[in-house]
Amino acid sequence: MEHLVSVALVQGFMALVFMALFVLFYKHTSPFVGNLPPGKIGYPIFGETMEFLSTGSKGHPEKFIFDRMANFCSSIFKTSLLGEPVAVFCGSTGNKFLFSNENKLVTTWWPSSVQKLFPATTEQTTTASQEAKKLRKIVHPFLKPDAVRGYIGIMDTVAQRHFADNLESSGGEVVAFSLAKQLTFWIAARVFLSLDDPKEIRKFEEPLKLLVSGVYSIPINLPGTTFHRALKASFYLRKEVIKIIKQRKVELAEGKANPSQDILSHMLVTCTDDGQCWTDLDIACRIIGLLSGGYDTTSSVCTIIVKYLAELPHVYEAVYTEQMEIKKAKRRGAGELLNWDELQKMKYSWNVAQEVLRVAPPLQGTFREALDDFVFNGYTIPKGWKLYWSANSTHKNPDYFPQPDKFDPTRFEGNGPAPYTFVPFGGGPRICPGKDYARLVILVFIHHLVTRYRWEKIIPDENTVVDPLPIPANGLPIRLIPHPHLTTTTMH
């Protein structure tokens, strides 16, 4: 009898599993009145997620997009990613449609992995779109162009100290990604949290790396998986940031901290329009999101810049000439910091950065959700479907950028690319609020590295992978060659 009961239980469990698989499969394939985009959904539950992620890990994230554009439709196709039916919008027309219809036909959507890694309490009663609006309103005063000008001195001071401590004692060899990651994170920690203690800052570096890796991973919480490691890192980071929050509250009460000194203090003293104040957990989750966004994308861009400057001497020479003209114009020995006018003169250097943003966009694309049924290019998109736009569908498309595999900073001279073709920061109401901040960090990094050194790659044929950001597979180890005409004094 016990054997029969056990068999019945197993059979019942298997029936439930198959029923769940059927429901998920039916969710993607159920009849719908309308002309769905062409494409395929792949396997039940997983869909085409593995192929979507694997093309990035192999260094060719655009392959997933372009293969389906060629096989199905150049403007839109359907697939299944992260357990959801997805319509992928391609080309400048697709970008324009999504960016122009934000909060009209489409809205913000985050995969379940993001919701689990950033478990803020207010998300239980508000939508992702409402939360995004609240956060943008809070951080806007600190990230608008006029505000970020005031951070240039901080960025330059941190960069001078960082390069002196990490390069001039390195023995001539460094890992470019580690160098860029540490600098960009130290700047973010200083600007967003007023953290300036190297020991305190280092506690965040590795957990943030693990957290970022889990954002677009398959949300399977089993030991050894990327998502499991990201969850542990998320818990650790929240605990550490909440400690800082509690200490900052004491400092604000005692007048030892300024309510406007950084984003953390501002979030602690500011409530939303409906009078709701965020909990410590809410603030911690958002600060962690800002910290990761403030350093991971910029560190990726800085690293790829180092790669191309090593590979293309003529590009390096043009950047070097521009940066040295700025450096020589400063009063010798006066210890002047970089200023806004000087960063505005770094036009070619920024063109180089923009070309890196084109060939290796740190933001491969993002998701939206359909608020209602709508029609795009003759295809019906059902309400609730997830939508995805891909930067690579334009960045690496010869229709918009001739010879897309060629690294050519002159593309950005004059009027630059056509609208909705160059979208490393997204577009529309959801354009990245930190784009001006990122520009300054990248230019400060270029200035200090190029005016001090030339360099060569230690691994000549090192591949670039996307996991989830574009980075050289080994972090880009380089051999530094100090400029002979610069003394130690002038380098500081």
Beta strands, then each sheet from edge to edge (+ up, - down):
strand 1: 76-81
strand 2: 84-89
strand 3: 106-108
strand 4: 173-175
strand 5: 365-370
strand 6: 374-376
strand 7: 379-381
strand 8: 386-390
strand 9: 453-457
strand 10: 464-466
strand 11: 470-472
strand 12: 477-482
sheet 1: 1+ 2- 8- 5+ 3-
sheet 2: 4+ 12- 9+
sheet 3: 6+ 7-
sheet 4: 10+ 11-
end
